[in-house]
Structures are given as C-alpha cells and as structure tokens.
Amino acid sequence: MGQHHVWRGMTALLVLVGAVSMTGCPEELKASVSLGVNRRSATTISQTAILAEPDHTAVPNTVAFEVCANFPDWTRPAADLQAETLAANPRYQGMLNEEPLRSLSEKFWQESIISFTTYGLSARMEPIYLSGVWTIADEIWGCYEGDRGAAINRGELAEVWLINHRIVDVAWVENTYLLTVEPTTQGIQLMQFERQEANDDLPLMVTARDGQAIAAVSGDWD
C-alpha cells in the first residue's frame, strides 16, 4: 500500500540503530503486563543517520507488523506540566539542564517517530518520560509481555513509536525497511515488525503516502 509514491525523486532518511543481544525463546505477538519504574540513573541514547537513495526498480516485500498499543485521542501533556513532572521525578532532579539529558529531552519532546532495536526497562524510561508518553506509561507494557522484549534484543523484532501518525504499511525494499504512515492531529501508536536482516544497525525509512520523507530518531541506548 502506498509504495509507488515513495520513489518519486526523494532522498531517503536512514536511521541506523544498534541491537543488543540477549537470550530467550520466541513467542507469538500478544499483549498485557504491568512493570514498575526502575530509578536507575539515566542512560545515554545514541543515533546515527545517513542519506541513501533507493533503487527505483526494487520490488517491495510486505513485512508482518502489529500495533501493540493504540491511543487515537492521546496528546502530549502541556509543556508546563511536562517540566513540572520531570523536575519532581528523582530520576531527573538536578540533571535536566546537563548533558546528555538536555539534548535527549529536546529530541524526544520534538520528534514524532522513535525507533528501537533494543529493550530494557530502565533504558525505556528516557523515551517514555522525555517524550511525554509517561501519561499512558501503565498502558503500554503489554508491548513487552512475555518474550517480546527478548525478541527485540535478539534482533527478531523492531519497534517504532508513531506520535501524531498512524501506520499504513511496512515493506522491505532493497535492504531497507520502508514505513508508510499517515499524519494525524493527535494520537500515538506503538508498533512492532519482524526484522528481515541480522545487521547491527536497523535501516529505516519513513514516508507519508505522498512520498514525503519523515524524520525518525533512535530511542536505543549504549
């Protein structure tokens, strides 16, 4: 769906994100678990991006995906409430104006597409809190139920958060994951898709139906 729009003279944004290995057994995608918040000090999150141009003759292969959390009416909290909440959180007290939290806070608060190839409860806290997703934090843990977190770390699944967008299609084209999305005025989706490669870095390109490239950032940590 919508793939013929992608190759019309655009320069693709590839977000390359690393994967962390971990053992465990695969399990069918399903939902619902509740986890506590680890107050470990904030971890550094990295991102690498390069520009590439896809092959216009490539035939896209559909990739299986699942929306594991969907909140169509969600909006980010007001900026003053966000600042007040972070300042009151022992995890961030006295650190919000220091690196790396200062840059991370700006990144996650401003961006709408966040990708992951690793999972760790403590490391997930930065994207959750700094993006404003903390308002629904208790309702998204089903995305990591059972073996899902381990499957992400083994490189079997990748995850993408779509803020003010909804997923239309996922395809594998010329060694690149092509996510076609549709902008929305509000809402958030957390979706996971099956990886087709075993690379250390995840090649990801996000576009709207009309082929316009949409920026994505990594939520992974070192």
C-alpha positions in Angstrom: 0.0 0.0 0.0 1.3 3.4 -0.9 4.7 2.2 -2.0 4.6 3.7 -5.5 4.7 7.2 -4.1 7.9 6.6 -2.2 10.4 6.5 -5.1 9.4 9.8 -6.7 12.6 11.7 -6.6 13.1 11.7 -2.8 16.2 11.3 -0.7 15.6 8.7 2.0 16.5 9.1 5.6 18.0 6.0 7.1 18.0 5.7 10.8 20.7 3.2 11.8 20.2 1.8 15.2 22.1 -0.9 17.1 20.8 -4.1 18.6 21.8 -5.7 21.9 21.9 -9.5 22.2 20.0 -11.4 24.8 18.8 -15.0 25.2 15.3 -16.2 25.3 12.6 -18.1 23.4 10.4 -16.5 20.7 6.7 -16.1 21.4 3.7 -15.1 19.3 2.9 -11.4 19.5 0.3 -10.6 22.1 -0.4 -8.2 24.9 -0.8 -7.2 28.6 1.6 -6.9 31.5 2.5 -4.3 34.2 6.0 -3.4 35.2 7.4 -1.0 37.8 9.7 2.0 37.2 13.4 1.5 37.8 15.0 4.6 39.2 18.5 3.8 37.8 20.3 6.9 36.6 19.6 8.0 33.0 21.4 6.1 30.2 22.9 7.6 27.1 20.9 7.2 23.9 22.5 7.3 20.5 21.5 7.9 17.0 23.2 7.6 13.6 21.7 8.7 10.4 22.8 8.6 6.8 21.3 9.6 3.5 20.7 7.0 0.8 18.7 6.7 -2.4 16.6 3.6 -3.0 16.6 1.6 -6.2 13.6 2.7 -8.3 13.2 -0.9 -9.8 13.1 -2.7 -6.4 10.0 -4.8 -5.7 8.7 -4.3 -2.1 8.1 -7.3 0.1 5.4 -6.9 2.7 6.6 -7.2 6.3 4.4 -8.5 9.1 3.7 -6.0 11.9 1.4 -5.5 14.8 0.2 -2.3 16.6 0.6 -3.4 20.2 -0.7 -0.1 21.7 -3.1 2.4 20.1 -4.3 5.6 21.7 -6.0 7.7 18.9 -7.0 10.5 21.3 -3.7 10.9 23.1 -1.8 14.2 23.1 1.4 15.2 24.7 1.0 16.9 28.1 1.2 20.7 28.2 4.8 22.0 28.3 4.5 23.3 31.9 3.1 20.0 33.1 5.9 18.2 31.4 8.5 20.4 33.0 6.9 20.1 36.5 6.6 16.3 36.2 10.2 15.8 35.2 11.5 18.2 37.9 9.6 16.2 40.6 11.0 12.9 39.3 14.0 11.7 41.4 15.4 10.2 38.3 16.0 13.6 36.8 16.3 16.0 39.7 19.2 18.4 39.1 20.1 16.8 35.7 17.7 18.2 33.2 20.0 21.1 32.3 23.0 18.8 31.9 24.1 16.6 29.1 23.0 14.1 28.0 19.6 14.7 29.4 19.3 18.2 28.0 19.8 17.0 24.4 17.7 13.9 24.9 14.8 15.9 26.3 14.8 18.2 23.3 15.0 15.3 20.9 12.2 13.2 22.4 9.9 16.1 23.1 10.1 17.4 19.5 10.2 14.3 17.3 7.3 12.2 16.4 8.8 8.9 15.1 11.0 7.0 17.5 12.5 3.6 16.6 14.0 0.8 18.8 16.1 -2.3 18.3 16.8 -2.8 22.0 14.7 -3.2 25.1 15.5 -2.6 28.7 13.1 -1.4 31.4 15.3 1.3 32.8 16.5 2.5 29.3 12.9 2.8 28.1 12.3 5.4 30.8 14.0 8.2 28.9 11.9 7.9 25.8 8.8 7.4 27.9 9.3 10.4 30.2 11.1 12.8 27.9 8.6 12.4 25.1 5.6 12.8 27.3 4.4 9.2 26.9 4.5 8.9 30.7 0.9 9.9 30.8 0.0 6.4 29.4 3.0 4.5 30.7 0.9 2.0 32.6 -1.0 1.1 29.5 1.9 0.3 27.1 3.7 -2.5 28.9 1.7 -5.2 27.0 4.1 -4.4 24.2 6.8 -6.1 26.2 4.8 -9.0 27.6 6.3 -12.5 27.7 9.2 -12.9 25.3 8.7 -9.7 23.3 11.5 -7.7 25.0 13.9 -10.6 24.5 12.8 -10.9 20.9 13.7 -7.2 20.3 17.1 -7.7 21.8 17.7 -10.8 19.8 17.1 -8.9 16.6 13.8 -10.6 15.7 11.6 -7.6 16.3 12.0 -3.9 15.9 9.7 -1.3 17.5 8.5 2.1 16.3 6.5 4.8 18.2 4.3 6.9 16.0 3.3 10.2 17.6 0.6 12.1 15.6 0.9 9.4 12.9 -0.6 6.0 12.2 1.0 3.1 10.4 -0.2 2.3 6.9 2.2 -0.3 5.7 5.7 -1.8 6.3 7.8 -3.2 3.4 11.3 -4.5 2.9 12.8 -2.8 -0.2 16.5 -3.1 -1.2 17.7 -3.9 2.3 15.7 -1.1 3.8 12.5 -1.1 5.9 10.0 1.3 4.4 7.3 2.5 6.8 4.4 4.3 5.2 2.5 6.4 7.7 -0.4 8.8 7.7 -0.2 12.1 9.7 -2.9 12.7 12.3 -3.8 15.6 14.5 -3.4 13.6 17.7 -2.8 10.0 18.9 0.1 7.6 19.3 0.7 4.0 18.1 3.4 1.6 19.3 4.0 -1.0 16.6 6.5 -3.9 16.2 7.5 -5.6 13.0 9.5 -8.7 12.1 13.1 -8.0 11.1 14.3 -9.3 7.8 18.1 -8.9 8.4 20.6 -9.6 11.1 22.6 -6.4 10.9 23.9 -4.5 13.9 22.1 -1.4 12.6 18.5 -1.1 11.5 17.9 0.6 8.1 14.7 2.5 8.3 12.9 5.0 6.0 9.6 6.6 7.0 7.4 8.4 4.5 3.9 9.7 4.1 1.5 8.4 1.5 2.6 11.2 -0.9 6.2 10.1 -0.6 7.4 12.9 1.7 10.2 11.8 4.0 9.5 12.0 7.7 12.3 12.3 10.2 12.8 9.5 12.7 15.1 9.3 15.7 16.6 6.3 17.6 15.4 5.6 21.2 18.2 3.0 21.7 20.9 3.3 24.3 24.6 2.4 24.5 
